[in-house]
Amino acid sequence: MRTLEKAEPELAADLIENGVHICGGGSLLRGMDVVLANATGLKVIHVDDPLSCVARGTSVFLENLEIWKNALDDGGRSWE
């Protein structure tokens, strides 16, 4: 909840409109969607293929790293 409370207004509006999409092994725990929905008041959606979606998304990001590298927090390091 603290993270949601600190969210930028645009992100908060997006979460309210679209809900939270959960993935990974933890999302498969019975009732996890209900717990998260009750805790946040947001709609919670299970993604398709939750066990591999993060790996597939990471692959797409890495394939387009030059385009999206500014989205990374480099901790003061250079990506070049």
Secondary structure, 3 states (H helix, E strand, C coil): CHHHHCCCHHHHHHHHHHCEEECCHHHHCCCHHHHHHHHHCCCEEECCCCCCHHHHHHHHHHHCHHHHHHHCCCCCCCCC
